[in-house]
């Protein structure tokens, strides 16, 4: 990933936060012939610590997915890249004060992204899969007033659903984070982006501040 220094996220904790806020990932691997393949799925992060020597990402894919058939031939793990896309937006130069002053402005695109590089292994264990499905459910149902639980469905139905999937676990070797939010631009321009994102696009304060490169101190 192209990384101008001013856009680099150099904090592991900030990369973790970005993953937690945008857990739906694009998973890039190579098939047996070397062709690139991309899958799209939510992944849960377990930060390194205690029994986990490395950051770990977990999720599942359909058993019919060709990636699921590569377990026996990939005992050392499959090279993988998980891309987590955070907030993003087109930035119009019409918001910039400089447009009115001299007109020497152009559009850009601001965004946040994290790349997690590592080795992927496939897991075909009913108990692990049930725990994984439960963890995913609790993560995404947790904010609902009356959350759905795995236990709400018949056991035999959940068991059948789990037989149709295969677990994946990625041991993360390297995290790369990037936040392109006009940080290198003057404060009046960043404030204008922050306001334009809210007024024209309906972004909330948090996402607008992230993409506009402003902080509470600004």
N, C-alpha and C positions, 0 to 999 in steps of 0.2 A: 504494500500500500504506500502510495506517495505520501510523505510525511514532512511538510514544511514545519520547522521547529515551533512556530507560534501556534500551531493547531494540535500538537502532540499532547495526548493525555498521559502524563508520566506517573500518575498515581494508580497503583493496583486497586486501591479501595474505590477510586472513581470508576475504573473499568468494571468492577463488581457491581457498583450501583447502577451503571448503565445497563448491564445485563439483566439485573433484577427488574428494572423498569421496562425493558423491552425484550422479554424472554423468547419471542418467536424468532427462530433463527433460520438462516439459509445454510444448509450443511453441504459442503463441497468435498467430494471424494473422487477417486478414479476407479473405473470399473476394471475388470480383468484384462481388457485390451488396452488400458491406459487412457481411455477417453474420460474427460471430465463429466461428472454427474452432479446434479444439485437436487437436494430434497429440502422440504420446508416443514418445520415442526417446532414445537415449544421444547426448550431444554431448561432443566433446573440446575442451578449452580450450587455446589458444595465447596466453599472455600477451603484451602489447605489449612490443616491444623489437627492436632490430636492424631487419630488413626489415618488421616488423609494427608499424605506427604505432598500432594499436588492439588491444585484446583481441579475439580471434576465436574463434568457436565453429564446429565442423565436424561434420557427420554426413551421413546420407542418408535419403531417404524412398522409398517404392515409386513406381515410374513411374505406377502406376494411381491414386495419390493425386491428387485434384483440384489440390492445391497445385503439383504438378509441371507442370501445364499453363499456369502463369502467367508463365513466363519472358519471352516475347517482349513481353508487355504491361506488364512491370514493369522497364524498363531502369534505373530509378533505385533499384531495390531495393524489397523488400516490408517494410513495417513489421512488426516481430516482437517478441514478448516470450517469453523462455525462462525458465521457473520451475523452480528446482532445490530439491527438497524434502529437507531433512536429517532428522535424528532428530526424532521427535515422540511425545508420550504424553499420555494423560489423567492428571491429577494429582488423586488423591482427598484430600479434607480429613481423612480418617481418619488420614493420616500426620502431621498437624500437631500439635505439642505444644499449641497453643492450643485444639484441640478438647477436650482434657481439662481445660484451665484455665477456659475461658468459653464454648466452643461457637460463637463467632462466626466461623465459617469456611465457605467455599464451595469447590466444585470449580473447576478451571481446566484449560487445555490448554497445555502447553509445547511449543515447536517451534523449528526453525531453517529459514530459507528464504532463497534469493537470487533476485532478479529481474534478468535481463539484458535491457536494452532495446537494440534496434539495427535495422539494415537487413539483410534476408536476400536473398541472390542464389542462383540455381539454377545448378548446374554439371553439364553433360552431356558429360563428357570421360572416355574409357575409362581413360587413364593416371591421372588424378586420382582416379577412383573406385577403381581397384585400390589405390592408395596409401592411400586413406581406409579401405577395408575392412581392409587390412593393419594400419594403425595401431590401429583399433578392436580387431582380434583380439589384437594384442600387448598392448594395455592390459588386456584382460579375461582373457586366458589366461596372462598373465605370472606369476601367483602359483601356478599349477598345477605339480605336479612334472614332468609330461610334457605341456607345452602343445601344443595343436593349432595348426598353422600353415597359412596360406593355401596354401603350396606343397605341403601334404599332399593337396590335391584336384587333379584334372586341370585343366590350364590352360584347356581349352575349356569345362569346367564353370564355373569361376570367371568366365570371360568372359561366359558366358550369364547368370549370376547378376547380374553388373554391368550388363548391358543391361536388367535389370528394375528398376533403381534410378536415382535422380537425386540428385546431391550437393547439399547445402546449406551455405552459409557465411554466418555472421552477424557483421557488423562491429559490435562492441558500443559504443554511445554512452554508456551509463550502467549502473552496477551499484548495486543496492539490496540490502543485507543486513539481516536481522532475526533476532535470537536472543531469544526469550521464554523465560527460564529462571528466573523468580522472583528475578532479581538484586536487586530492590528489597525483598525480604523479609528477615526476620532470619536470622542464620546458623543457628540451631537448626532453623528451618523448612527451609532449603535442605539442610542435612545430612539431615533426615528424608526429603525427597524423593529425594535421592541414594541413600539406603539402601533406600527403598521400591521404587524402580525396579529395583534389583538383586534384592531379595528376592522381590517379587511378580511382576514382569514378566520377570525374567531378563536385563535389560540388562547389557551389559558395563560395566566401570569407565569407559571413555572416554565412551560415550554417556550413561551415568548422570550423570557429572560435568558434561557439556555441558548436559543438560536440568535438572539440579539447581542449576546456577549456582554450583558450588563449584570451587575451584582448589586446587593442592597446598598453598598457603599457608593455606587454611582448615582 
